Amino acid sequence: MKNRLGQWFEGQRYKAVHWFWGFVVVLAVLLMANMFLLPHHPHFAAEHWPGFWALFGFVGAVVLAFVLKKIVAPMLAMEEDCYDRD
């Protein structure tokens, strides 16, 4: 079982471009569906805008990536004994 699953994942590595475009198509279809299917009782005024949650999620992901790259990564890259120096 474990060997077959590893072989399957290894095979999927070579199909990464297909997986990527498949997910892009699914996201595009969901975004287009959001143009026609709006919530009946939105909690926020911005929820009336088509694609608001897609834009909100994208901006959130970009902000999190920036925070990780500029703040968290340098903290993790510090030497283990950086505070023990006298």
C-alpha positions in Angstrom: 0.0 0.0 0.0 2.7 2.5 1.0 4.8 1.8 -2.1 1.8 2.2 -4.4 0.8 5.5 -2.9 4.4 6.8 -3.2 4.5 5.7 -6.8 1.2 7.6 -7.4 2.6 10.8 -5.8 5.7 10.4 -7.9 3.7 10.1 -11.0 1.7 13.2 -10.1 4.8 15.3 -9.8 5.3 15.1 -13.5 1.7 16.2 -14.0 2.0 19.3 -11.9 1.2 21.7 -14.7 -2.0 19.8 -15.4 -3.0 20.0 -11.7 -2.2 23.7 -11.7 -4.4 24.5 -14.7 -7.1 22.2 -13.4 -7.3 24.2 -10.2 -7.2 27.5 -12.1 -10.2 26.4 -14.2 -12.1 25.3 -11.1 -11.4 28.6 -9.4 -12.5 30.5 -12.5 -15.7 28.5 -12.7 -16.4 29.3 -9.1 -15.7 33.0 -9.6 -18.1 33.1 -12.6 -20.8 31.3 -10.5 -20.4 33.9 -7.9 -21.4 36.5 -10.4 -24.9 34.9 -10.5 -25.2 33.4 -7.1 -25.1 36.1 -4.5 -25.9 35.7 -0.8 -29.5 36.5 0.2 -28.5 38.0 3.5 -25.0 39.3 3.3 -23.2 40.1 6.6 -21.2 42.9 5.0 -22.0 45.5 2.4 -19.0 44.3 0.3 -20.5 40.9 -0.1 -22.8 42.3 -2.7 -19.8 42.7 -5.0 -19.2 39.7 -7.3 -15.9 38.1 -6.5 -15.4 39.9 -3.2 -14.4 36.8 -1.3 -12.0 35.7 -4.1 -10.3 39.1 -4.0 -10.3 39.1 -0.2 -8.6 35.7 -0.1 -6.0 36.7 -2.7 -5.1 39.9 -0.8 -5.0 37.9 2.5 -2.6 35.3 0.9 -0.3 38.0 -0.4 -0.2 39.8 3.0 0.5 36.5 4.8 3.3 35.6 2.3 4.8 39.1 2.7 4.8 38.8 6.5 6.3 35.3 6.3 9.0 36.4 3.9 10.0 39.7 5.6 9.4 39.0 9.3 9.1 35.3 10.2 11.8 33.9 7.8 14.6 36.0 9.2 13.6 35.1 12.8 13.8 31.4 11.9 17.1 31.8 10.1 18.9 33.2 13.2 21.6 31.1 14.7 20.7 29.0 17.7 22.9 30.9 20.1 22.4 34.4 18.8 21.2 35.6 22.3 24.0 33.8 24.2 26.8 36.1 22.9 28.4 38.4 25.4 
